[in-house]
């Protein structure tokens, strides 16, 4: 098998403008692209870290599942 050299996690948000403001404005990621007006999909980069963001009308998590289980974990070094 070949060596894996990168990963591109896809994150969900119900508020693209707020997400964009936080990652680009506060965390200083560079906006690679945003699609649509208003934006529904995009990508930001900082160093070797690349994040894809997708708008959803509601989060794909059932009720209080986040209080009961550890669903996802991401680490950027």
Secondary structure, 3 states (H helix, E strand, C coil): CCCCCCCCEEEEECCHHHHHHHHHHHCCCEEEEEECCCCCEEEEEECCEEEEEEECCCCCCCCCHHHHCCCCCCCCC
